[in-house]
Amino acid sequence: MNTKSVLGMILTLVGLVGLIYGGIDFTQGGVSQASFVYLILGAVFFFAGVGLIRSTRT
């Protein structure tokens, strides 16, 4: 496997975990800065991973 695609998969999974954790924290009434940080960082990692996977697939 290509190193970029492996890194893309790892970033996508980390981003997905961050989005899920931030969403759960946000829906349980935790309207703090931490839930927004998890959501934003999760989205950044997720879309960076998807972009890496798309760019390596030919």
Secondary structure, DSSP 8 states (H G I E B T S, - for coil): --HHHHHHHHHHHHHHHHHHHHHHHHHTT--SHHHHHHHHHHHHHHHHHHHHHHHH--
